[in-house]
Amino acid sequence: MAKLALLWNLCLLLFPILLVQALWARLRTIRLPEAGGPPYKHHQTGLSILGIGESTIAGVGVQKLAQALTARIAHYLAEQFGQPVSWDAFGKNGDRLKDLLDKHRSFPFRKFDAVIVAVGVNDTTGLTSLLRWSQQIFELTNKLKELYTAPICFCSVPPMHLFTALPQPLRYVLGIRARMLDQVLRRTAEVSTGVFYLESGFQPDEQYLAPDGYHPSEKGYQFWGELIAEQLSAVLKDHRGKK
């Protein structure tokens, strides 16, 4: 973290250039809509998961929420456990961690076997302080524990240095900031009971990116969902063993 903090402070000297690049990137980047379709799929039996967060939970990059992250995780979990997996997706493009805190009373209230949180890109670009980020992680996990008895699983902050829609050096600088937030997230999960960190395994290959070069494509969500499901299945098995 100390090395990243030093690099971050040095990069701030480039602020005028970075500001111009950020404005340019915002103007030229394709604005994709959130996915359509029902934000859930329920079965009478089996497991159930809830996905909350930013644009990837809202399905930006694909047409239907059934193709987005929460649904893909459910699909691969069903294959691993050999039973149906219901899912609910509660996401909004542009949301930060503080927005999830503000909205927590609106989350679906039913029994879930796991709660998956995918957030961090907007906190990176919005320059959320590390202290506030850490505090908000603790606050959100406490709110979620009041609502659900399920494990709380945070996806890692996407490595923004691989986002091809961003020009250099802006991409490099935001990548440093994303890694700083990610390290705080990982450490916070390590010291929190019932909270888990899931590596997202972002792939910069064009086939895994939507036309905006910023969000996952359908193949990207499939790859990401399978990777998260592999880690989540271990969490669920361990959680079941402790009951």
C-alpha positions in Angstrom: 0.0 0.0 0.0 2.9 2.4 0.8 4.3 2.0 -2.7 0.8 2.6 -4.3 0.3 5.7 -2.0 3.6 7.1 -3.2 2.8 6.6 -6.8 -0.7 8.1 -6.3 0.8 11.2 -4.8 3.3 11.6 -7.6 0.5 11.1 -10.2 -1.5 14.0 -8.6 1.1 16.3 -10.2 -0.5 15.4 -13.5 -3.9 16.6 -12.4 -4.5 19.2 -15.2 -3.7 16.6 -17.8 -5.8 14.0 -16.1 -8.8 16.3 -15.8 -8.7 17.1 -19.5 -8.4 13.4 -20.4 -11.3 12.5 -18.0 -13.5 15.0 -19.7 -12.5 13.8 -23.1 -13.1 10.2 -22.2 -16.5 11.0 -20.9 -17.5 12.7 -24.1 -16.2 10.0 -26.4 -17.2 6.9 -24.5 -20.3 5.1 -25.7 -23.1 5.4 -23.2 -24.7 2.0 -22.9 -28.1 1.5 -21.2 -28.8 -0.8 -18.2 -30.1 -4.3 -19.1 -33.8 -4.9 -19.4 -35.9 -7.8 -18.3 -37.0 -8.9 -14.8 -34.5 -8.2 -12.1 -34.9 -11.7 -10.6 -35.6 -15.3 -11.3 -37.1 -17.4 -8.6 -37.4 -21.2 -8.1 -39.5 -23.0 -5.5 -36.5 -25.0 -4.3 -32.7 -24.7 -4.2 -30.3 -21.9 -3.4 -30.9 -18.2 -3.6 -28.5 -15.3 -4.2 -28.7 -11.5 -4.1 -26.5 -9.2 -6.2 -26.2 -5.5 -5.3 -24.0 -2.8 -6.7 -23.1 -0.7 -9.7 -23.4 -1.0 -13.4 -22.3 -4.7 -13.6 -25.2 -5.7 -11.4 -27.5 -3.5 -13.5 -26.3 -5.4 -16.6 -24.7 -2.5 -18.6 -23.1 -4.2 -21.6 -25.8 -6.7 -22.3 -29.4 -6.5 -23.3 -31.0 -8.6 -20.5 -30.3 -9.0 -16.8 -30.5 -12.7 -17.4 -27.2 -12.3 -19.2 -25.6 -10.1 -16.5 -23.4 -10.9 -13.5 -25.9 -12.1 -10.8 -27.7 -14.4 -13.2 -24.5 -15.9 -14.6 -23.2 -16.6 -11.0 -26.6 -18.3 -10.3 -26.2 -20.4 -13.5 -22.8 -21.7 -12.7 -23.7 -22.3 -9.0 -26.6 -24.4 -10.2 -24.2 -26.5 -12.2 -21.9 -27.0 -9.3 -24.6 -27.8 -6.7 -26.9 -29.7 -9.0 -30.0 -27.7 -8.0 -31.8 -24.5 -9.1 -30.4 -21.2 -7.9 -32.8 -18.2 -7.6 -31.4 -14.7 -8.0 -32.3 -11.1 -7.4 -30.3 -8.2 -8.9 -30.4 -4.7 -7.3 -28.0 -2.5 -9.2 -27.8 1.0 -10.6 -25.3 2.4 -13.1 -23.2 5.1 -11.4 -23.8 4.0 -7.8 -21.0 4.2 -5.2 -20.8 2.5 -1.9 -22.5 5.4 -0.2 -25.5 5.0 -2.6 -25.9 1.4 -1.5 -26.0 2.5 2.1 -28.7 5.0 1.3 -30.7 2.4 -0.5 -30.3 -0.6 1.8 -33.9 -0.4 3.1 -35.0 -1.0 -0.5 -33.1 -4.3 -1.0 -35.2 -7.4 -1.6 -36.2 -8.8 1.7 -36.2 -12.6 1.6 -34.0 -15.5 2.5 -30.7 -15.6 0.6 -27.8 -18.0 0.8 -25.3 -15.4 -0.3 -25.2 -11.6 -0.9 -22.8 -10.5 -3.6 -21.6 -6.9 -3.7 -20.0 -5.5 -6.9 -18.9 -1.9 -6.4 -15.8 0.2 -6.7 -15.4 1.7 -10.2 -17.4 4.8 -9.4 -15.7 5.2 -6.0 -12.4 5.1 -7.9 -13.4 7.7 -10.5 -15.2 9.7 -7.8 -12.0 9.7 -5.6 -13.7 8.3 -2.5 -11.1 8.6 0.3 -9.6 5.4 1.6 -10.8 6.2 5.2 -14.4 6.8 4.0 -14.3 3.7 1.7 -13.2 1.5 4.7 -15.9 3.0 7.0 -18.6 2.5 4.4 -17.6 -1.1 3.8 -18.0 -1.7 7.6 -21.3 0.2 7.6 -22.7 -1.7 4.6 -21.8 -5.1 6.0 -23.4 -4.3 9.3 -26.6 -3.2 7.5 -26.6 -6.3 5.4 -26.1 -8.5 8.5 -29.2 -6.9 10.0 -31.2 -7.9 6.9 -29.7 -11.3 6.0 -28.0 -14.2 7.7 -26.1 -15.1 4.5 -22.4 -14.6 3.9 -21.6 -11.1 2.5 -19.2 -11.5 -0.5 -17.5 -8.5 -2.1 -16.2 -8.7 -5.6 -12.7 -7.2 -6.0 -12.5 -3.7 -7.4 -12.0 -4.0 -11.2 -8.4 -3.2 -12.4 -9.0 0.0 -14.2 -5.5 0.1 -15.7 -6.9 -2.5 -18.1 -9.9 -0.5 -19.2 -9.2 0.2 -22.9 -11.7 3.1 -23.1 -9.5 5.2 -20.9 -6.5 7.0 -22.4 -3.0 7.0 -20.8 -1.9 8.2 -18.4 -5.4 8.5 -16.9 -5.9 4.7 -17.2 -2.6 4.1 -15.3 -3.5 6.6 -12.5 -7.0 5.3 -12.0 -5.6 1.8 -12.0 -3.4 2.8 -9.0 -6.4 4.2 -7.2 -8.5 1.1 -7.9 -5.7 -1.1 -6.5 -5.6 1.0 -3.4 -9.3 0.7 -2.8 -9.1 -3.0 -3.5 -6.4 -3.6 -0.9 -8.5 -1.8 1.7 -11.5 -4.0 0.6 -9.5 -7.2 0.9 -8.1 -6.3 4.3 -11.5 -5.2 5.6 -13.0 -8.6 4.5 -10.2 -10.5 6.2 -10.9 -9.0 9.6 -14.7 -9.1 9.3 -16.7 -12.2 10.4 -19.0 -13.5 7.7 -17.5 -11.2 5.0 -15.6 -12.6 2.0 -13.4 -11.2 -0.8 -13.9 -12.7 -4.3 -11.3 -12.1 -7.0 -13.0 -10.9 -10.2 -10.3 -11.9 -12.7 -11.0 -9.1 -15.2 -9.9 -9.9 -18.7 -9.0 -7.0 -21.1 -9.5 -9.2 -24.3 -11.9 -7.5 -26.7 -14.3 -10.5 -26.7 -14.9 -9.9 -22.9 -15.6 -6.2 -23.3 -18.8 -4.4 -24.5 -18.5 -1.8 -27.3 -17.8 0.9 -24.8 -14.5 -0.8 -23.8 -15.5 -0.2 -20.2 -18.1 -2.8 -19.3 -18.2 -6.6 -19.7 -19.7 -8.2 -22.8 -22.0 -11.2 -22.6 -18.9 -13.4 -22.8 -17.2 -11.2 -20.2 -20.1 -11.7 -17.8 -20.0 -15.5 -18.4 -16.3 -15.6 -17.6 -16.6 -13.4 -14.6 -19.7 -15.2 -13.3 -18.0 -18.6 -13.5 -15.0 -17.4 -11.7 -17.1 -15.8 -8.9 -19.3 -19.0 -8.7 -16.2 -21.2 -8.1 -15.1 -19.1 -5.2 -18.6 -18.6 -3.9 -19.3 -22.3 -3.9 -16.4 -22.8 -1.5 -17.8 -20.1 0.8 -21.3 -21.7 0.7 -20.0 -25.2 1.5 -18.0 -23.8 4.4 -21.0 -21.8 5.7 -23.2 -24.9 5.5 -20.6 -26.9 7.4 -20.6 -24.4 10.3 -24.4 -24.5 10.7 
